[in-house]
Amino acid sequence: MECVGGMVFAMKVKDIKTGKICDWSLEQVLEEINRDRSEKWTAYNESDWREGWDEWVEGDIFTLKIPVEEKFYVNMYACGRAYGGPEEGGWFYDYGEFRHHIITVDSRLSAQAIADRISQAIKNGDAWERDVAKLKKHQMGYGPTDGVNPATGEGDDNYLMAGGAWGDEKLVCVVETSPGKDYPEERPYYE
């Protein structure tokens, strides 16, 4: 396969036999994973390419080489809003539950292009169906009694429990300079 530099989604791939390191696009990686397969083969795609690479390619002819100098992590989160407390009329904060590390690359531009492509696939309903199916919908705090006056059964903000999530979660793909982790690490408090 010919080395093509400067392409979007560039990854460092080393030919084990020659030692040559090339920049490959995600399309080239997928082509290598899926080549010479039978008609019954289910092709790997943007959402599961790493599994396919590790199973069918890594260490045989090629290996992925990620430079140590600077890394950009493409990470996936389930994000939403949680109730912080009653101060100042009630306040909410953003949270993110780390779901997946997609890829580590040495170029912010390439990482952002990958994240944008995955985000568009999620928006179009073309990928990550399993993760989208696990997102929490119509969250009402800690359950149906959160924010309900126990004496009357009516909704009452005085009975909201801090930390309860509200609304729909969404799947978000982002570029970071460190491995993914849940945020915030601790529930914020009003000061």
N, C-alpha and C positions, 0 to 999 in steps of 0.2 A: 504494500500500500504506500502511496506517495505521501511524503510529509508536506503538509500545507500549513504555513505559519500565518499568524495574524487573523485567523478565523474567529468568529464569535463562538463562545463555549469552548475555548481552547483548554485542553488538558495535556499535561506532560505524559507521554507514553514512550516507554523504552523498549526497543527491539532487543530481546535478551541475547540473541545470537550475535548481532553486530555491535551492540552497545549504543547504537544511535538513539538519541532522544528527539522526539518530534512533538509538535503541537497538533492535536487532533480535535476536531469538533465533536460534539455529542453525536451528531449524525454518523461520523466515521466510527465512533465507538460502537454505536448500535449496529452498524453494518458489519463490523467484525464479529460481534456477539451472535448475530442472526444469520451469518453467511453459511452456505452449504448445509442447510437444514432440510428436513423432509417437508412435504406439504402439510402434514399434521402438526408441525411445529407452531407453537404459540409464541409470536415474536415478543421480545422484550422491548420496552419503551422508556420514555423519560422518567416514569415513576418507579421502575424496578430495574433499571439498567445495571446498577451496582451489583445486585444479586446475580444477574446474568454474567457480568464480567468476572466476578469472583468464582463462579461455578464453571464457566466454559473457556475463559481466556487467560486469566491471571496466572502467570508463572509458566505457561506452556510456550508461547512465542513472545508475548508482550507482558509488560508490567507497568502499572501506573506509578509515575514518579512525581511526588509533590515536593517542590522546593521548601526548605525550612525557613528561608528569609521572611516571607510574609504570606500568611494564609488568610483566605476569606471563606467563611463557612456559610453555606446555604442551608438554612434551618426552617423547619415547619412548626408552627404553633397553632393551637386552638385558643382563640382570643375572645374576651368578653369584658363585661363590666360587673363590678361587685359593689354593694352598698358599704360605704365607709363608716357612716355614723350620722347622728341627727344634727351635729353642729352646723351653724350657718344655714339652717333650713334643709339640711341633708346633703351629703356629698357621696360621690361614687369614684372609684378608681379602676384603671385598666389592669387586667391580668392576662397572662399568657401561660398556657400549659405546653411545655416542650413535647413535640410528638416525634419528629424525625430529624436526623442529620441527612441531608441529601447528598452533598458533595463538598469537598474542600478544593479550592483552586487558588492559583497564585496571582490572579488578576481580578481586581474589583469589578472592572467592566464585564468580564466573562461571568463572574458570580451574579452580577445584577441582571445580565441577559438571561441566565438560567432561571433565576427567581421570577423574573417577569414572564417568561414562557410558562412556567409552572402555574403562576397566578392566573394567567389567561386560560390555561387548561382547566383549572378549578372553576373559574367563572363560567366557562362554556359547558361544564359538566363532562369534560372529556377524560379526566384523570382523577385519581385519588378518591374514588367512590367509597372505598372502605373507611377512609378517614372522615369524609364528609358525612357518612352515615352515623358515625360515632359522635358527631357534634351535638351539644345539648341545645334543644330548641325550647323556646317559651319558658325559660327559667324564671321561677318565682321565689327568689331567695333560697331558703333552706327547705322549702316545701309549701304546701297549700295553707299552712297556719302562720307562715312568716308574714308579718304585716297585718295580722287580723286580731282585733280586740276579742279576747277569749270570752268576755261577758256578753258581747252583742253579736259576735260573728261577722261584724262589718269590717271592711278595710280601714286600717288606721296606721299612719306612718309612725306613730309613737311605739308601735310594736314590731318595727322592722329590726331584724337581727344583723349586726355588723358582720360583713364578710360574705353574706349571701349573694349569689350571682343572679342577675336579672337580664332578661332579654335573650336573644339568640347568640350563640357562639359563631365565630367564623374561622375558617382555615386560612392562615396567612403564611406566606413564604417570604423570608427576609434574608438579607446578607448581614453577617456579623463578623467581627474579628476574633471571636472566641467560640468554643463549642456551645451549643444551645443548653439552656436551663430555664426552669420555671421562673416567672417573675410576677410580682415582686417576691423576694425571698421571704419577707415577713409582711403580714398585713399592715398597711400604713395606719397611723393614728393622727388625728387632727391635733394641731398644736396652735 
